[in-house]
Amino acid sequence: MASLITQLRSTLAADQVLEGEQIGDDYTHDECLNLSGTRPAAVVRPTTTAEVSAILRLCQEHRISVTVRGSGTGLSGGCIPAADGILLSTERMKRIVEIDTANHIAVVQPGVTLGELDEATRPHGLTYPIQPGEASASLGGNVATNAGGMRAVKYGVTRNQVLGLQVVLPGGDAIDCGGKFVKASSGYDLTQLVIGSEGTLGVVTEITVKLMPRLVHRQSLLAPFENVEQITRAVPKIVQSGVGPLFVEYLDALSMAGVLQRQKLELGIPEEVRSRALAYLLIVVESASESRNQEDVEQIGQLCVEQGACDVYVLPKNQAGKVIQGREESFWAGKAAGLNDQVDVVVPRAQLAVFMAESQRIASETASLIVGTGHAGDGNVHLGIFQPDEAVRTRVMNAIFDASQKLGGIVSAEHGIGLAKKKYYNAREQPAKLALMRRIKLAFDPHGIMNPGKVFDLDASEPERKETLVS
């Protein structure tokens, strides 16, 4: 390690290599609730693809692990480094290379945050539509986890909006995947393979994303329902209405009460309605014109009433903004309240009611508190788990993941596997798929230096396979 750090210092500027007491606590962890941080042997802060190439070439020569970190807003321990490894921070790779208004694309380095890209595209009347709810999150981190968020019902997730990547492989070679085009039928789609790979295949140094027109007419509706079954019936009608809502968010009654309390909001919903409502839909409609927006709002409101909503409230702009902010900050509020764990499973949209009922049964059987919000439009459910007993909490988590799997769902919809969900994911994934992913990992990273131990482990038979691939 000493030799490697000496070589890194001769390659990079003095302030680009940190070690010992220079390494602040922020570099040791992400926002995962129940994993301890680890201080790496060194932190490197490159600014260019060429510098990343030099770093990876040296790390592979010395067989030193590399973990990539963006803004550190992840929730699954994906950027926790190894104690004997290097943390590669993209915090100085902040350049917006290009905003191409003719092709409606932006090219950015991975350290650019969602908030920074949004401000840069605003004067052009364009926007990058993926917003997972944390403006300080980096584009590189979003690519690593295939981040989604509340707008996924309309715009999809990260992989639906990324057209191309520049990726540095562990040996130092830089490759370009995709580009400024939406069609490609030339070889394997390496862009999509790298998206969601959680830094286990290489380092993304440049990202080409789609930009969409920034629609300025927007209204928010809040619809209380007596049960989740009514919501499950209403959501497909809303999605299929042709309106194309920006958000279709689910909040249980406890989550909604928490949002209103934190935001100090009084929406004027009568007590008679609040006492009946066990769940809410928050629906945001955006349009190119004011008249069209009003028509769309009326159509969605009528659909909600037809599907059993107690009432429908069109929220004033200031109140709508606070409710949306409260929904986006629900994780941080839960963390402040002593949240012990969280899941971000996804189930087929029509199975949402069954899954939520099962989660409450699990909560009752284990004396746990499970609070639910989620992206109802795409079946992505976020559950906050309040259960301080680790053994009981593990039972709860396993039961929730089992329930999701039985309904056709998966472990993580948008936060990734990292370290936190690895044991749950590996226990449920098909062995043949895990074996295939290991072979892909080794094809990209034959010495296993890229973010080792995340998503899955290389099993006991892997050293022989590694040697075969290396030779």
C-alpha positions in Angstrom: 0.0 0.0 0.0 2.8 2.4 0.8 4.3 1.9 -2.6 0.9 2.4 -4.3 0.3 5.7 -2.4 3.7 6.9 -3.4 2.9 6.2 -7.0 -0.5 7.9 -6.7 1.1 11.0 -5.2 3.5 11.2 -8.1 0.6 10.8 -10.6 -1.9 13.2 -8.9 -1.8 16.6 -7.3 -1.0 16.6 -3.6 -4.6 17.5 -2.5 -6.0 14.7 -4.6 -4.6 11.9 -2.4 -5.7 11.7 1.3 -4.6 9.3 3.9 -4.7 8.9 7.7 -6.2 11.8 9.6 -6.9 13.6 6.3 -9.7 11.1 5.6 -12.9 12.6 7.1 -15.8 10.4 8.4 -18.0 11.2 5.4 -15.7 9.0 3.3 -16.3 5.9 5.5 -20.0 5.3 4.9 -23.2 6.2 3.1 -26.7 6.7 4.6 -27.4 3.0 5.3 -29.0 2.7 8.7 -27.4 -0.4 10.2 -23.8 -0.7 8.8 -20.7 0.7 10.4 -18.4 2.9 8.3 -14.9 1.8 7.3 -11.9 4.1 6.9 -10.0 3.2 3.7 -6.2 3.2 3.4 -6.4 6.2 1.1 -8.9 8.4 -0.7 -8.2 9.6 -4.3 -10.1 12.5 -5.9 -9.5 12.5 -9.7 -10.8 15.2 -12.1 -10.4 13.5 -15.5 -10.8 10.2 -17.2 -7.1 10.0 -17.7 -6.5 10.3 -14.0 -9.1 7.6 -13.3 -7.3 5.3 -15.8 -4.0 5.9 -14.1 -5.5 5.1 -10.6 -7.1 1.9 -11.7 -4.0 0.7 -13.6 -1.9 1.2 -10.5 -4.5 -0.5 -8.2 -4.7 -3.5 -10.5 -1.0 -3.8 -10.6 -0.9 -3.8 -6.8 -4.1 -5.9 -6.4 -5.7 -3.1 -4.2 -9.5 -2.8 -4.1 -11.3 0.3 -5.4 -14.6 1.5 -4.2 -16.2 4.5 -6.0 -18.2 7.1 -4.0 -20.4 9.9 -5.4 -22.3 12.0 -2.9 -22.7 9.2 -0.4 -26.5 9.4 -0.3 -27.1 5.7 -1.0 -29.0 3.5 1.5 -27.5 0.1 1.0 -23.8 0.4 2.0 -22.8 0.3 -1.6 -19.9 2.8 -1.2 -18.5 1.6 2.1 -14.8 1.0 1.3 -12.5 -1.8 2.4 -10.0 -0.9 5.2 -7.1 -2.1 3.0 -8.5 -0.5 -0.1 -8.8 2.8 -2.0 -11.9 5.0 -2.1 -12.2 6.8 -5.4 -14.4 9.9 -4.8 -15.9 11.6 -7.9 -16.5 14.8 -5.9 -14.1 16.7 -8.2 -15.5 15.3 -11.5 -18.1 18.1 -11.6 -18.0 19.3 -15.2 -21.1 19.6 -17.3 -19.4 18.8 -20.6 -22.2 19.8 -22.9 -25.9 20.7 -23.0 -27.0 19.9 -26.6 -30.3 21.6 -27.2 -30.6 20.3 -30.7 -30.4 16.7 -29.7 -32.0 17.2 -26.2 -29.1 15.6 -24.4 -26.5 16.5 -21.7 -23.1 15.0 -21.2 -21.8 15.2 -17.6 -19.1 13.9 -15.4 -20.3 11.6 -12.6 -19.9 14.0 -9.7 -22.4 16.4 -11.1 -25.5 16.4 -8.8 -29.1 16.3 -9.8 -29.6 19.8 -8.4 -26.7 21.2 -10.4 -27.9 19.6 -13.7 -31.4 20.8 -13.0 -30.1 24.4 -12.6 -28.0 24.2 -15.8 -30.9 22.9 -17.9 -33.5 25.3 -16.6 -32.5 28.3 -18.8 -33.0 26.0 -21.9 -36.5 25.0 -21.0 -35.3 21.4 -20.5 -34.9 19.0 -17.6 -33.4 15.7 -16.7 -36.5 14.0 -15.4 -35.1 11.4 -13.0 -35.4 12.8 -9.4 -35.0 10.1 -6.7 -35.8 12.7 -4.0 -32.3 13.9 -3.1 -31.0 16.8 -5.2 -27.5 16.3 -3.8 -27.3 12.8 -5.2 -24.7 12.5 -8.0 -25.4 11.3 -11.6 -22.7 8.7 -11.1 -24.4 7.3 -8.0 -27.7 7.2 -9.9 -26.2 5.2 -12.7 -24.6 2.8 -10.1 -27.9 1.9 -8.5 -30.3 2.6 -11.5 -32.1 5.1 -9.3 -35.8 5.8 -9.8 -38.0 8.0 -7.7 -41.5 9.4 -7.8 -41.3 10.4 -11.5 -40.7 6.8 -12.6 -44.4 6.3 -13.4 -44.0 8.8 -16.3 -40.3 8.8 -17.2 -39.0 5.4 -16.0 -35.8 5.0 -14.1 -32.2 5.9 -14.8 -31.6 3.2 -17.4 -34.5 4.6 -19.4 -32.9 8.1 -19.6 -29.1 7.2 -20.1 -28.0 7.0 -23.7 -24.3 6.5 -23.2 -21.4 6.0 -20.8 -17.7 6.3 -20.7 -16.3 3.6 -18.4 -12.8 3.0 -17.2 -12.1 -0.7 -16.8 -9.9 -2.1 -13.9 -6.9 -2.3 -16.1 -7.1 1.3 -17.0 -8.7 1.1 -20.4 -11.5 3.6 -21.1 -14.4 2.5 -23.3 -17.3 4.4 -24.8 -20.8 2.8 -24.7 -23.8 4.2 -26.5 -23.8 7.9 -27.6 -26.1 10.7 -28.7 -28.6 8.4 -30.3 -31.6 6.4 -29.2 -31.2 3.4 -31.5 -28.3 0.9 -31.3 -28.0 -2.6 -32.6 -24.3 -3.1 -32.7 -23.0 -5.7 -30.3 -23.9 -6.2 -26.7 -25.5 -3.2 -24.9 -22.7 -2.5 -22.3 -24.4 0.7 -21.3 -27.3 -1.1 -19.8 -25.1 -3.7 -18.2 -23.0 -1.1 -16.4 -26.1 0.8 -15.2 -27.1 -0.8 -11.8 -23.9 -2.7 -11.4 -23.0 -0.7 -8.2 -19.4 0.0 -9.1 -18.4 -3.6 -9.4 -17.5 -3.5 -13.1 -15.6 -0.3 -13.6 -15.7 3.5 -13.0 -18.1 5.6 -15.0 -16.4 8.9 -15.9 -18.9 10.4 -18.4 -22.7 10.1 -18.7 -24.9 11.0 -21.7 -28.5 11.6 -20.6 -31.8 12.5 -22.3 -33.3 15.8 -21.6 -37.1 16.5 -21.7 -39.2 19.6 -22.2 -39.7 21.4 -18.8 -43.5 21.5 -18.5 -44.4 24.5 -16.4 -48.1 24.0 -15.7 -48.5 21.6 -12.7 -51.2 20.8 -10.1 -51.3 18.3 -7.2 -54.2 16.2 -6.1 -54.6 14.5 -2.7 -57.1 11.6 -2.6 -57.9 9.8 0.7 -59.2 6.3 0.4 -60.7 3.9 3.0 -58.4 1.0 2.1 -55.5 0.0 -0.1 -57.7 -2.2 -2.3 -59.5 0.9 -3.6 -56.1 2.4 -4.4 -55.0 -0.7 -6.2 -58.1 -0.4 -8.4 -57.6 3.3 -8.9 -53.9 3.3 -9.9 -54.3 1.4 -13.2 -57.2 3.6 -14.2 -55.0 6.7 -13.6 -52.0 5.3 -15.4 -54.1 4.2 -18.4 -56.1 7.5 -18.6 -53.8 9.0 -21.2 -53.0 11.9 -18.8 -49.5 10.6 -18.0 -49.2 11.8 -14.4 -45.8 12.9 -13.0 -46.4 11.3 -9.6 -48.7 8.6 -8.3 -47.6 8.2 -4.7 -49.0 6.1 -1.9 -48.9 7.1 1.7 -50.5 5.2 4.6 -52.4 7.2 7.2 -49.5 7.2 9.7 -47.0 8.4 7.0 -49.4 11.1 5.9 -49.9 12.3 9.5 -46.1 12.5 9.9 -45.8 14.6 6.7 -48.4 17.1 7.9 -46.9 17.3 11.3 -43.3 17.8 10.1 -44.4 20.4 7.5 -46.7 22.1 10.0 -49.5 21.8 7.5 -53.3 22.0 8.0 -54.9 21.0 4.7 -58.5 21.5 5.8 -59.5 17.9 5.4 -62.6 17.3 7.5 -62.3 15.0 10.5 -65.0 12.8 9.1 -62.8 12.1 6.1 -59.5 11.8 8.0 -61.1 9.2 10.4 -62.1 7.0 7.4 -59.0 7.4 5.4 -56.4 4.6 5.8 -54.3 5.5 2.8 -53.8 8.4 0.4 -52.8 8.9 -3.2 -50.7 12.0 -4.0 -51.0 12.7 -7.7 -49.1 15.4 -9.6 -50.2 16.3 -13.2 -48.0 18.4 -15.4 -49.0 19.8 -18.9 -47.7 22.1 -21.6 -50.7 24.4 -21.3 -52.9 25.7 -18.4 -56.2 24.6 -20.1 -54.9 21.1 -20.7 -53.6 20.9 -17.2 -57.0 21.8 -15.8 -58.8 19.2 -18.0 -56.3 16.5 -16.9 -56.8 17.4 -13.2 -60.6 17.1 -13.6 -60.3 13.8 -15.3 -58.0 12.3 -12.7 -60.1 13.7 -9.9 -63.2 12.1 -11.4 -61.4 8.7 -11.8 -60.4 8.8 -8.1 -64.0 9.5 -7.0 -65.3 6.7 -9.2 -62.8 4.3 -7.6 -63.9 5.1 -4.1 -61.9 8.1 -2.9 -63.5 9.7 0.1 -62.9 13.1 -1.6 -60.3 14.7 -3.9 -58.4 17.9 -2.9 -56.5 20.1 -5.4 -53.7 21.5 -3.3 -52.6 25.1 -3.5 -49.1 25.4 -4.9 -47.4 26.2 -1.6 -49.1 23.3 0.2 -48.4 20.9 -2.6 -44.8 21.7 -2.5 -44.6 21.1 1.3 -46.5 17.8 1.0 -44.1 16.6 -1.8 -41.1 17.7 0.2 -42.4 15.9 3.2 -42.9 12.7 1.2 -39.4 13.0 -0.3 -37.9 13.5 3.2 -39.8 10.6 4.8 -36.6 8.5 5.1 -34.7 11.3 7.0 -37.7 11.8 9.2 -37.8 8.1 10.0 -34.1 8.1 10.7 -34.6 10.9 13.2 -37.4 9.0 14.8 -35.2 5.9 15.3 -35.9 3.9 12.1 -34.1 0.6 12.3 -34.2 -0.5 8.7 -36.0 0.1 5.4 -36.9 -1.8 2.3 -37.6 -0.7 -1.3 -39.2 -3.8 -2.7 -41.3 -3.8 -5.9 -44.3 -6.0 -6.7 -46.6 -6.1 -9.7 -48.8 -3.0 -9.3 -52.0 -5.0 -9.0 -50.6 -6.9 -6.0 -49.9 -3.8 -3.9 -52.9 -4.3 -1.6 -52.1 -7.9 -0.9 -48.5 -7.0 -0.2 -49.4 -4.1 2.2 -51.8 -6.4 4.0 -49.2 -9.0 4.4 -46.6 -6.5 5.7 -49.1 -5.4 8.4 -49.7 -9.0 9.4 -45.9 -9.4 9.7 -45.8 -6.3 11.8 -48.5 -7.6 14.1 -46.9 -11.0 14.5 -43.5 -9.6 15.4 -44.6 -6.6 17.5 -42.9 -4.3 15.0 -44.0 -1.0 13.5 -44.0 -0.9 9.7 -44.8 2.4 8.0 -45.4 2.4 4.3 -45.1 4.9 1.5 -44.3 4.1 -2.2 -44.5 4.8 -5.8 -47.9 3.3 -6.4 -47.8 3.9 -10.1 -45.0 1.3 -10.5 -45.5 -1.0 -7.5 -42.4 0.2 -5.7 -43.1 0.1 -1.9 -40.9 1.7 0.7 -41.4 0.3 4.2 -39.8 1.7 7.3 -39.1 -0.9 9.9 -39.1 0.0 13.6 -37.8 -3.0 15.5 -34.7 -2.6 17.7 -34.2 -6.4 18.3 -31.8 -7.4 15.5 -32.9 -11.1 15.5 -36.6 -10.2 15.3 -35.8 -7.5 12.6 -34.0 -10.1 10.5 -37.2 -12.3 10.7 -39.3 -9.3 9.7 -37.0 -8.5 6.7 -37.0 -12.1 5.5 -40.8 -12.4 5.8 -41.2 -9.1 3.8 -38.9 -10.3 1.1 -40.6 -13.7 1.0 -44.0 -12.0 0.6 -42.7 -9.8 -2.2 -41.1 -12.8 -4.0 -44.3 -14.9 -3.8 -46.2 -12.0 -5.4 -43.7 -11.8 -8.3 -41.6 -9.0 -6.8 -37.9 -8.5 -6.1 -35.7 -7.4 -3.2 -34.7 -3.9 -4.4 -36.4 -1.6 -6.9 -34.1 1.4 -6.7 -31.7 1.5 -3.7 -29.5 -1.4 -4.9 -28.2 -4.4 -3.0 -24.8 -3.1 -1.7 -23.8 -4.8 1.6 -27.1 -4.2 3.4 -29.4 -6.4 1.3 -26.8 -8.9 0.0 -27.7 -11.8 2.2 -31.4 -11.4 1.4 -30.8 -11.1 -2.3 -28.4 -14.0 -2.6 -30.7 -16.3 -0.6 -33.5 -15.6 -3.2 -31.8 -15.2 -6.5 -31.5 -18.2 -8.9 -28.1 -19.9 -8.5 -27.6 -20.0 -12.2 -28.1 -16.2 -12.5 -25.7 -15.5 -9.6 -23.1 -17.8 -11.4 -23.6 -15.9 -14.6 -23.2 -12.5 -12.9 -20.0 -13.8 -11.3 -18.6 -14.7 -14.7 -19.6 -11.3 -16.1 -17.9 -9.6 -13.1 -14.7 -11.6 -13.7 -14.8 -10.8 -17.4 -14.7 -7.1 -16.6 -12.6 -7.4 -13.4 -10.5 -10.5 -13.5 -8.6 -9.7 -10.2 -11.8 -8.7 -8.3 -10.6 -5.2 -7.3 -13.8 -3.3 -8.1 -16.0 -2.8 -5.0 -15.5 -6.4 -3.7 -18.1 -8.0 -1.5 -21.0 -5.8 -2.9 -24.1 -7.4 -4.4 -22.6 -11.0 -4.2 -19.4 -12.7 -3.1 -17.1 -14.7 -5.4 -17.6 -18.2 -4.1 -15.0 -20.7 -3.1 -14.5 -22.0 -6.6 -13.8 -18.6 -8.0 -9.9 -18.4 -7.6 -9.5 -21.2 -10.1 -11.9 -19.5 -12.5 -10.1 -16.2 -12.0 -6.7 -17.7 -12.8 -8.2 -19.3 -16.0 -9.5 -15.9 -17.1 -6.4 -14.0 -16.2 -4.2 -16.4 -18.1 
